[in-house]
Amino acid sequence: MNQKDLDRINELARKSKSVGLTGQEKEEQARLRRLYIESVRMNLRSQLDVIDVREKDGTITNLGEKYGNKTKH
């Protein structure tokens, strides 16, 4: 997701609140929102994959190794 796409999402949101969107603009907005959400999820997963947790017994568990290979909910 680049800055141009983020600017377009914001532009469509402002237009939606003020004058409304055409059918084509609604489709574009939905597509851009899906891309944005996918991007956020991917970034969050990559951050969580590098987190190490120290357990009570002193062992260190990497969350990416423990949970990273599970399928989507």
Rosetta constraint file for C-alpha pairs under 8 A:
AtomPair CA 1 CA 5 HARMONIC 6.36 0.50
AtomPair CA 1 CA 6 HARMONIC 7.26 0.50
AtomPair CA 1 CA 35 HARMONIC 7.05 0.50
AtomPair CA 1 CA 36 HARMONIC 6.40 0.50
AtomPair CA 1 CA 39 HARMONIC 6.51 0.50
AtomPair CA 2 CA 6 HARMONIC 6.53 0.50
AtomPair CA 3 CA 7 HARMONIC 6.05 0.50
AtomPair CA 4 CA 8 HARMONIC 6.24 0.50
AtomPair CA 5 CA 9 HARMONIC 6.24 0.50
AtomPair CA 5 CA 32 HARMONIC 7.03 0.50
AtomPair CA 6 CA 10 HARMONIC 6.36 0.50
AtomPair CA 7 CA 11 HARMONIC 6.08 0.50
AtomPair CA 8 CA 12 HARMONIC 6.10 0.50
AtomPair CA 9 CA 13 HARMONIC 6.19 0.50
AtomPair CA 9 CA 29 HARMONIC 6.34 0.50
AtomPair CA 9 CA 32 HARMONIC 6.57 0.50
AtomPair CA 9 CA 33 HARMONIC 7.22 0.50
AtomPair CA 10 CA 14 HARMONIC 6.21 0.50
AtomPair CA 11 CA 15 HARMONIC 6.21 0.50
AtomPair CA 12 CA 16 HARMONIC 5.92 0.50
AtomPair CA 12 CA 21 HARMONIC 7.58 0.50
AtomPair CA 12 CA 25 HARMONIC 7.44 0.50
AtomPair CA 12 CA 29 HARMONIC 6.61 0.50
AtomPair CA 13 CA 17 HARMONIC 6.39 0.50
AtomPair CA 14 CA 18 HARMONIC 6.31 0.50
AtomPair CA 15 CA 19 HARMONIC 5.72 0.50
AtomPair CA 15 CA 20 HARMONIC 5.88 0.50
AtomPair CA 15 CA 21 HARMONIC 6.74 0.50
AtomPair CA 16 CA 20 HARMONIC 4.12 0.50
AtomPair CA 16 CA 21 HARMONIC 5.35 0.50
AtomPair CA 21 CA 25 HARMONIC 5.64 0.50
AtomPair CA 21 CA 26 HARMONIC 6.00 0.50
AtomPair CA 22 CA 26 HARMONIC 6.20 0.50
AtomPair CA 23 CA 27 HARMONIC 6.36 0.50
AtomPair CA 24 CA 28 HARMONIC 6.26 0.50
AtomPair CA 25 CA 29 HARMONIC 6.01 0.50
AtomPair CA 26 CA 30 HARMONIC 6.17 0.50
AtomPair CA 27 CA 31 HARMONIC 6.18 0.50
AtomPair CA 28 CA 32 HARMONIC 6.10 0.50
AtomPair CA 29 CA 33 HARMONIC 6.06 0.50
AtomPair CA 30 CA 34 HARMONIC 6.20 0.50
AtomPair CA 31 CA 35 HARMONIC 6.33 0.50
AtomPair CA 32 CA 36 HARMONIC 6.13 0.50
AtomPair CA 33 CA 37 HARMONIC 6.15 0.50
AtomPair CA 34 CA 38 HARMONIC 6.15 0.50
AtomPair CA 35 CA 39 HARMONIC 6.13 0.50
AtomPair CA 36 CA 40 HARMONIC 6.25 0.50
AtomPair CA 37 CA 41 HARMONIC 6.15 0.50
AtomPair CA 38 CA 42 HARMONIC 6.08 0.50
AtomPair CA 39 CA 43 HARMONIC 6.19 0.50
AtomPair CA 40 CA 44 HARMONIC 6.12 0.50
AtomPair CA 41 CA 45 HARMONIC 6.10 0.50
AtomPair CA 42 CA 46 HARMONIC 6.22 0.50
AtomPair CA 43 CA 47 HARMONIC 6.27 0.50
AtomPair CA 44 CA 48 HARMONIC 6.14 0.50
AtomPair CA 45 CA 49 HARMONIC 6.02 0.50
AtomPair CA 45 CA 68 HARMONIC 7.88 0.50
AtomPair CA 46 CA 50 HARMONIC 6.91 0.50
AtomPair CA 47 CA 51 HARMONIC 6.97 0.50
AtomPair CA 48 CA 63 HARMONIC 6.46 0.50
AtomPair CA 48 CA 64 HARMONIC 6.42 0.50
AtomPair CA 49 CA 62 HARMONIC 7.17 0.50
AtomPair CA 49 CA 63 HARMONIC 5.53 0.50
AtomPair CA 49 CA 64 HARMONIC 3.56 0.50
AtomPair CA 49 CA 65 HARMONIC 7.18 0.50
AtomPair CA 49 CA 68 HARMONIC 6.45 0.50
AtomPair CA 50 CA 62 HARMONIC 6.78 0.50
AtomPair CA 50 CA 63 HARMONIC 6.90 0.50
AtomPair CA 50 CA 64 HARMONIC 6.13 0.50
AtomPair CA 51 CA 62 HARMONIC 5.91 0.50
AtomPair CA 51 CA 63 HARMONIC 5.78 0.50
AtomPair CA 51 CA 64 HARMONIC 7.20 0.50
AtomPair CA 52 CA 60 HARMONIC 6.25 0.50
AtomPair CA 52 CA 61 HARMONIC 5.49 0.50
AtomPair CA 52 CA 62 HARMONIC 4.36 0.50
AtomPair CA 52 CA 63 HARMONIC 6.12 0.50
AtomPair CA 53 CA 60 HARMONIC 5.52 0.50
AtomPair CA 53 CA 61 HARMONIC 5.17 0.50
AtomPair CA 53 CA 62 HARMONIC 6.33 0.50
AtomPair CA 53 CA 63 HARMONIC 7.25 0.50
AtomPair CA 54 CA 58 HARMONIC 5.93 0.50
AtomPair CA 54 CA 59 HARMONIC 5.74 0.50
AtomPair CA 54 CA 60 HARMONIC 4.46 0.50
AtomPair CA 54 CA 61 HARMONIC 6.36 0.50
AtomPair CA 55 CA 59 HARMONIC 5.37 0.50
AtomPair CA 55 CA 60 HARMONIC 6.04 0.50
AtomPair CA 55 CA 61 HARMONIC 7.12 0.50
AtomPair CA 61 CA 65 HARMONIC 7.86 0.50
AtomPair CA 61 CA 66 HARMONIC 7.24 0.50
AtomPair CA 62 CA 66 HARMONIC 6.23 0.50
AtomPair CA 63 CA 67 HARMONIC 5.69 0.50
AtomPair CA 63 CA 68 HARMONIC 6.93 0.50
AtomPair CA 64 CA 68 HARMONIC 4.38 0.50
AtomPair CA 64 CA 69 HARMONIC 7.64 0.50
AtomPair CA 65 CA 69 HARMONIC 7.22 0.50
